């Protein structure tokens, strides 16, 4: 099998122009209203709190019915998951690191810090290293997410650790965090969504 020549994903402008309300179809306007009126509206700096929806929502608008399903999944994960904010945001950072999703990391690093994640834990993840100072529940989340992303499977020990903490619902919620934010990372990377303000990318490309 020949190797595909892959260009730097950060080369070039964003691929999906931001849509203003007067550029949206009726279905897109309905989706934008639901996103803006949901719980994200109460989060400072959210991509939903602007005249034009930021990514990934701006890309979700291109397929409004699918976008609505996706944003509902994301809303559950962010605001209703049995994992709680600190562990959900930790799992999101692990996923962002796996995909080198610069904007995803930028947006959720701030939220993870606000939720109480140790900055040193996040810094180790950013470097592609296993954090050495995790709490017991963070270690269970880290092992689960790392195995799922790298091995495409899960050991009995990692399954049991999360089940013991959060039950079977917690296992399903954690699978969904990894799956949904992998989808978001794909959207952001395909779009070439930039970190705001021209700031440098927060994640180095790991070899």
N, C-alpha and C positions, 0 to 999 in steps of 0.2 A: 504494500500500500504506500503510495507516495505521500510525502508530508505536505500539508497545505501551508502556504506562506501567509501568516497572519499579521496584518498591520497592527500597529499600536492602536488600541481602542480609544486612546485619548486624542488621537489626531483628528483635527477637523471640528467644526461646530456641532452643536446639538442637532439631531436629525428631525425632531418633532417640534416645529415652531409652537410657541405658546399661543393658545387660543383665547381671544377676548370673548366676552359674552355675545357680542354682535356677530362673531364668526361661527358660533356654535349652532348646530342643528337643535331642534326641539328636544330630542333624546339626550343630546349632550348637555343642554341646559338643565334638564331634570336631574341628571347624574351630578352635575356640578353643585346644584342646590342641595342635594342629599349629602354630599361630602362636606359642604360648608356648614350645614346645619347639624351635623353629627358631633360626637364628642371631641373630634380633632379641633373643632372651632375654639375650644377652651385651652388648647395647648399653644403657648407662646412660640412663635417661630415655625409653626407647622406649615407644610407646603400647601395646606388648604386655606390658609389665611392670607390671601392676596387677591388682587384684582384678576390676575390670571393664575389658574391652578398650577403649581409646580409639579415636577415629576416626583413619583410615578403617575400621579393623577392625571396630569396633562396627556400622558400616553394612554391611560385607561380610557380617556374620552374617545379615542379613535374606535373603540368597540364598546359602546355604552352598556349593552346588556351584560357582556362579560365583565366590563369594568365595575359594574354595580355589584356583581357577585364577589369580585376580588376585594373591593373596598369594604364590603361587609365582613369578609373573613379577617381582613386586617384590623377592622374596628374591634372585633371580638378578641383577637390576640392581644391588642394593645390595652384594652380597657376591661376585659371580663375574664381572661384566662385565670385558671386556678393557680398558675405559677406565680402570679404577682409581678409587679413592674421590674424589680431588680433582676430577677432571673430571666424574665422574658427579654429584657434589653440585653442581658449578657448573651443569651442565645442568638439574638440578632447580630451582635458584634462578631460572634464566632462565624456566623453565616456570611457577614459582610467581608470578613478577612478571607474566608474560603474563596469568595468570588472576586476579591480585590475590588469591591464596590465602593468607590471613593465617597460618593455622596451619601450612600447608605450609612457608612461608618461615620461621616461627619455629622449627620442628623441624629444618629442614635447614640453616639458617644456622649453627647450632651445630656440626653435623656437618661442614659445609664448612670451618669454621675449624679444627676438629680435624684435618681431612685436609690442611691446608696452603694453602688458598686465601687470597690476600691480602685482608684486610678492606676495603681500598680498592676492589678489584675488585667485591666484593659490594655495597658502598655505592653504587657507580655504577649497578649493575644495579637496585638498589632505587629509585633516582631516575629510572629509565627512560633512562639515558644509556649510551653506549658507553664502557666502561672504557678508560683510556689507558695502563695499565701492565700489560697482560696478558702472560704468557709466550706463546711461539709456539704451544704445544699448546692453551692456553686460547683464543687468538684463533681457532684452527680450530674449536673447540667452539662458541664464541660465534657466529661467522658462520653455522655450520650451523644452530644452534637458532633464531637470530633469523630467518633466511630461511624456515625450515620453519614457524615460528609466524605470521609476518607475510605471507609471499608464498604459502604453501601449496605451495611447490615449492622446488627447490634448484638453484643454479647449478653448472656444471661445475667451477668453481674451488673451491667449497666442498666438493663431493663428493670431488675429488681430494685436497684438503688432509687430510681425515679418513682417506681410503683410504691415503694415503702413510704416515700415522702408525700406523694400527691395522688396515689391511686391510679387506676386505669385511665381516668379522665385526664390526669396530668400527663400521662404518656402520650395520649392523643393530642393534647394541646401542644406539647413540645414538638411532636412530629410536625404539626401544623405551622409552628413558628419557623422551623427550618425550611419547610416547603414553601410557605408563602413568601418569606423573605429571600429565598433563592429566586423565586419568580420576580420579585421586586428588583433584585440585583441584576437579573437578566435585562429587565426593562431599562434600568438606569444605564447599564453598560452599552446596550444597543443604542440608546438615545444619546450616549455620551454626555450625560448630565454632569455639569460642572459643579464643583464646590463654590458656593457664593463668594462674591467679592474678589475673585481672582486669586484666592488663597491657594497655596500649593497642595497637591493631593496628600492626605494624611497617611496613606498606606504606601509602603514601598512594595514593589513587585518582588515576590519571593522567588528564588531560584529553585 
